[in-house]
C-alpha cells in the first residue's frame, strides 16, 4: 500500500509531524513518501492508496502568500531564533489544493500544526484542508487532526510520538476500506 504525505512547513514543525506520520505508516508495512508541497506532482499521486495533507495554522486557517511572507520576515529578524524551511516562501497547501485534481474516492486525511490552546482561539488549518480534499472527491478516513506547538515554536513534548501513532491508525483505517481479495 502506498501513501503520499504532502506538507507545507514554515519553520520545520509540520515537516517533523509529516515524517512522524510516515514512520507510523511504515510501522504497518506501508510505503510512505513525504514531500513538501512545492514538490508534490501528479506523477507522485498516481496510484496512491492514501493521500495525507498537512500545513501550519496561520491566522486561524490555512497559510496564504501574505502569512508566509510575514513568517519569512519574522525569521529574517536578528535574534528571532527561527529558521525558514527550504521552499517555505513558495506556494502553500491552499495553492496546491486548487490544482489537486479529482480524488475519485481515494482515501485521505488532513492535519495541521497550531499553537497549544482551544481551537476557538488558535484556529485549525486541518478543517479547511479536509473540506477542500472532500470537495475534490477524496474520501476522508479519519477526522482532521491538530498537532500542537509552543509559543516558542517547538512541538510539544509528545506530539511527534502522537503523530506516529496517528499514522499507524491511518494505515488501519485506510486498509479497512480496501475490498477483500477474491477467493
N, C-alpha and C positions, 0 to 999 in steps of 0.2 A: 504494500500500500504506500502511496506517495502523497506527502503533504508539502505544501508550499506555504512558507510564512513570509509575508510581506510586511515590512515595518518601516516606520518613519521615526527617527530619533534625533533630537537636537543635541543633547549632552551625553547620551550613552545609556540612560536608564532603560528606555524602551528596547534598545538593542540587546541589553543584558536579559531582559524578560523574554524577548524573541528566542534567544539562544537557549534559555532555560526551558521554554515550551518545547523547543525542538528536542532537547535532551529527554524530556518526558515521553515524547512520541517515540524516540529511538529506543527507550526502555521497553516499549511494547512492540518492538520489531518493525517500526515504520521507517521508511526512508524520508527524512525531513530536510528540506532545503530552506535556508534562511537567506533572504535578500533584502537590501534596502530598497525602498520604493523606486528610486531612480534607476534600478537595475532589474525591475520586475517586468519581464517581457511576456508577450503572448506565447512564445515558444516554451518558456518555463511553466506556463499554466496548462499547456497541452497535456491531457491525460492524467491530471492530478485527481486524487481521491478526496482531498480536503484542502480548502483554502483558509488560511488564518491571516487576518489583517489587524495590525495594531499601530497605534500612534499616541503621541503625548496629548494631554488635555491642555489647550491654550484658551484662555478667556472663556471658560465654561464649555468648550466644544472642541471640534477638530481644529488643527492649526490652519492658518491661512498664510499667504505670502507676507502679509504685514506682521503677523505674530512671529513668523520665523525670522524676519528682519530684526524685530525687537530682541529676539533671543540671540541673534548673531551680534548685535550691538552690545548686549549685556556681557557676552563672552569676551568681547574686544576691550572692555574697560579694564584698566590696570588694577590688579589685585582682586579681580572677580572670582578667581579660583575655578572658573568654568572653562571647559574645553569643548569646542564645537566638533561634532562628529563630521567626518568627511561626507560631503554631499548634502549636509543639513540645510544649506541655503537654497537648494533646488526645489523641485516640485514635491509636494507632500501627498499624503494619503487622499485628501479631498480631491486633488487634481487627478491622481491616478484612478480613483474610483469612477470619475467621469467617463473614462475610456476602458473600463474593466470588461466590457462586453457582457454577453449573456451567460449566466451561470448554468442554465439548463438543469437546475436541481442539484448541482454539485454541493456536497456538504461544506459548510463554512462556519467560522467563529470569529468574533471580534473582541479585541482587548484594548485597554489604554493604560497609560501611567498618569497618575494625578496626585495632587497633594493629599496628604492624610487629613481627612475631615469629612463631614457629611457631604454627600454629592450635591445637595441643595446649594452649598456654598462653594464647592470646588468645580462642579460640572463634571461631565463624563463624555469624553470623545467616543468611547466604545458604543454608546447607544446610537449615535449618528452613523458610525461605521456600519453597525449591524443593520440599521434601517436602509442604508444605501446598498448593502450586499443583498438584502431581500428584494429591493426594488430592481436589482439586476438579475434576479432569478436564482440566487444562491439559496440553499436551504440551511438555515441556522440550526446547529445540532445542540447547542447549549446557550444559555443566556449570556449576554455580553459581560465581560469581566474587567475589573479595575485592579491594578497593582499600584501600591502606594509608595510615594516618595516623601522625604522630609523637606522642610523649608530650606535645608542646606543642600538640596538637590542630590540626595542619595536615596537609594532604595531602602525601605525599612528592613530591619534585620532578617526576617524570614520570607520576604517576598520572592526571592529567587527560588527558594525551595517550593513555595506555594505555586509559582509559575510552572515548575517542573511537574508537580502533581496535577495541575490543570491540564498540561499537555498529555499526560497519561490518561486522564479522564476523557479528553477529546478523542484519543485513539479508540477508546472503548465505545464512545457514543457514535463516532463515525463508522466504526466496524459493524455496529449493530444495524446500520441502515443498509448494508450490503445484502443482496439476496443470497439465500443459502445455495451452495453448489448443488448442481443436479446430481442425483444418484443413479 
